Amino acid sequence: MRREYRFDYSKARPNRFAAMFKGQAKAVVLDPDVASVFESAESVNQLLRSVISAFPAKVKPRRG
């Protein structure tokens, strides 16, 4: 960070969301118009898994 931000580390707190991302999880931020279509993270994952399963076997992306 730049010096002019003068971040006060004495006021810093632990990331309250860190426990949600244990292991190989990745955080992805959806644009508001895309996020409005989904009711939950599970519905996003379900759709993405169905799209991935439609890929040809040689093109399937690796996890991780």
C-alpha positions in Angstrom: 0.0 0.0 0.0 1.1 3.6 -0.5 2.3 5.5 2.5 -0.4 8.1 2.1 -3.1 5.5 3.0 -1.6 5.4 6.6 -3.2 2.1 7.4 -3.6 1.7 11.2 -2.8 -1.9 11.9 -3.9 -1.5 15.5 -7.5 -1.3 14.2 -7.2 -4.4 12.0 -9.4 -7.4 12.7 -9.2 -11.0 11.5 -11.0 -11.8 8.3 -14.4 -13.1 9.5 -14.9 -14.9 6.2 -11.7 -16.8 6.2 -13.2 -20.0 7.7 -15.6 -20.2 4.7 -12.7 -20.7 2.3 -10.8 -23.6 3.8 -9.1 -26.0 1.4 -9.1 -25.4 -2.3 -12.1 -23.0 -2.4 -11.8 -19.8 -4.5 -13.8 -16.7 -4.1 -15.3 -15.3 -7.3 -17.2 -12.0 -7.4 -20.2 -12.0 -9.7 -21.4 -8.8 -11.4 -24.7 -7.6 -9.9 -26.8 -8.5 -12.9 -25.4 -12.0 -12.9 -25.8 -12.5 -9.2 -29.4 -11.4 -9.3 -30.3 -14.5 -11.3 -29.1 -16.9 -8.6 -30.7 -17.6 -5.2 -27.6 -19.2 -3.5 -24.0 -20.3 -4.0 -25.3 -23.8 -4.4 -27.4 -22.8 -7.5 -24.3 -21.1 -9.0 -22.2 -24.3 -8.4 -25.0 -26.5 -9.8 -25.2 -24.5 -13.1 -21.4 -24.3 -13.4 -21.1 -28.1 -12.9 -23.7 -28.7 -15.6 -21.8 -26.5 -18.0 -18.5 -28.2 -17.2 -20.0 -31.7 -17.8 -21.0 -30.5 -21.3 -17.4 -29.9 -22.2 -15.7 -32.5 -24.4 -13.6 -34.9 -22.3 -10.3 -33.5 -23.6 -11.2 -29.9 -22.8 -12.5 -30.3 -19.2 -10.6 -27.9 -17.0 -8.7 -29.2 -14.0 -9.8 -28.5 -10.5 -7.6 -26.4 -8.3 
